[in-house]
């Protein structure tokens, strides 16, 4: 006679945190003293707009434009922070 299976709920595995999220928080903490989150978001929105304009505002690329603009703005902000204050 076959053994009956006891219904058990498998415990869900927790995902390890992404390494990029730690890097992003480090980046944010470096230039957050110079640029607030609202100003950073405005810079990203402007850069994303210009990317969309460059490709003729074709739909379906909004997230791609935003992520590329976010990387571009963060890179420029990090370069500004690393170069130090302009006297």
C-alpha positions in Angstrom: 0.0 0.0 0.0 1.5 3.4 -1.0 2.2 5.9 1.7 0.0 8.9 1.9 1.6 12.2 1.3 1.1 14.8 4.0 0.2 18.1 2.4 2.9 20.6 3.5 3.4 24.1 2.3 6.9 24.6 1.2 8.6 27.6 2.7 9.3 30.2 0.1 12.9 31.0 -0.4 14.0 34.5 0.2 16.0 36.1 -2.5 19.3 37.6 -1.7 19.3 41.4 -2.0 20.7 42.7 -5.3 24.2 44.1 -5.1 23.2 47.0 -7.3 20.7 48.2 -4.8 23.5 48.7 -2.3 25.5 50.5 -4.9 22.6 52.8 -5.7 22.1 53.6 -2.1 25.8 54.5 -1.8 25.6 56.7 -4.8 22.4 58.4 -3.5 24.1 59.1 -0.2 27.1 60.6 -1.9 25.3 63.3 -3.9 22.2 63.7 -1.8 23.9 66.4 0.1 24.2 68.4 -3.1 21.0 67.5 -5.0 17.7 66.7 -3.3 15.5 63.8 -4.5 13.0 66.2 -6.2 15.8 68.0 -8.2 17.3 64.6 -9.2 13.9 63.4 -10.4 13.5 66.6 -12.4 16.9 66.1 -14.0 16.0 62.5 -14.9 12.6 63.5 -16.3 14.2 66.2 -18.5 16.9 63.7 -19.7 14.2 61.1 -20.4 12.2 63.7 -22.3 15.1 64.5 -24.6 15.8 60.8 -25.2 12.1 60.3 -26.2 12.2 63.5 -28.4 15.4 62.2 -30.1 13.6 59.0 -31.2 10.4 60.8 -32.3 8.3 60.0 -29.2 7.7 56.5 -30.4 5.6 54.7 -27.8 6.7 51.7 -25.8 10.2 52.9 -24.7 9.2 55.1 -21.7 10.8 52.8 -19.1 13.9 52.3 -21.2 14.2 56.1 -21.6 13.8 56.7 -17.9 16.3 54.0 -16.8 18.9 55.3 -19.3 18.3 58.9 -18.2 18.6 57.8 -14.6 22.0 56.2 -15.2 23.2 59.2 -17.2 22.1 61.7 -14.5 23.6 59.6 -11.6 26.9 59.2 -13.5 27.1 63.0 -14.1 26.2 63.7 -10.4 28.9 61.2 -9.3 31.5 62.9 -11.5 30.5 66.3 -10.0 30.8 65.0 -6.5 34.2 63.3 -7.2 35.6 66.4 -8.8 34.9 68.4 -5.6 33.7 71.9 -5.2 34.4 74.4 -8.0 36.2 77.4 -6.5 
